Amino acid sequence: MDEETLRSKFLGSLIGTAVGDALGASVEGWYTVTGGQIQSLADRVGLLVYTDDTHMAIGVAESLIEKKGFDGEHMAHTFVRNYDREPFRGYGPGPPRIFGMIKGGEAWDQAAEKLYSGGSYGNGSAMRIAPVGIFYHDDPTTLKEVAYKSSHITHAHELGKQGAALQACAIALATMAEPSSPFASDDFIKGLKDFVDHDVYQQKLRSIESLIGQWDKAKVVLELGHSIEAFNSVPTAIYSFLTHSRSFAGAVLYAISLGGDTDTIAAMTGAISGAYLGIEAIPETWKQRLENREYIEELAEKLWLIKTKG
């Protein structure tokens, strides 16, 4: 793959995260919603404003860039700094409490375990994982290790960490896939199956296989979910991408149409689709109206430069 194609994919994944997040935020909590309703809402909003999903992904990218790789303590304190600057991004109750514990001197890799017995298995670490997925796309061993460790800052449960790893793997596979060639969904799913081993995710991936071509959204939601648990949202994002692999807009609008945790599922869908199709596939009107777009693009460029130029 030539460097410019890879650059486009880095940009596509980070901007795709933010666009999906911002579009999905407008209807979060609805049970189901039509593509027309989403488009209408998006057209009425002058600026596409992102939530904590993108805000934390920005923190992941900033830390990877500054340290030229993963540094758990630095990433945790980057999250803390960014939250203190913009606490209005829609954070759930857990992360701010964890950030407070870290500010108070708790170790970056222990605070989450102390807040939740057994750790959280929400999708909060998967929603922000795009920078890890693109940066380590060609190194599956390090990809998994970093996905787990970066998740552990806030989501220490095995299901939370494997959810982040599964999403990172989907982004990595999409980054490595050549968009000009036919897309092989069977190979994509096999790659995901080989990457995670928890029975819950293996079952979800089998459900994805059986649901391909299924347009009954109620059945998709019943089997894959659309709530805040990682295992009830990461597979849904993957399915949304797989059923609309040639269209960024189609994938993101479909993800949002399933309702539930729309901003996060659309952010994760956008991260995968953008990593596969590249920045050019994201509708220009969405890109131009995205809040803080130039800075997010700058982060993607820097990650790409470190990856390709050292």
Buried (B, 14 or more C-beta within 10 A) or exposed (E): EEEEEBBBBBBBBBBBBBBBBBBBBBBBEBEBBEBEBBEEBBEEEEEBBBBBBBBBBBBBBBBBBEBEEBBBBBBBBBBBEBBEEEEEBBBEEBBBBBBBBBBEEBEBBEBBBBBBEEBBBBBBBBBBBBBBBBBBBEEBEBBBBBBBBBBBBBBBBBBBBBBBBBBBBBBBBBBBBEBEEEBEBEEBBBBBBEBBEBEBBEEBBEBBBEBEEBEEBEEBBEBBBBBBBBBBBBBBBBBBBBBBBEBBBBBBBBBBBBBBBBBBBBBBBBBBBBBBBBBEBBBEEBBEBBEBBEEBBBBBBBBBBBBEEE
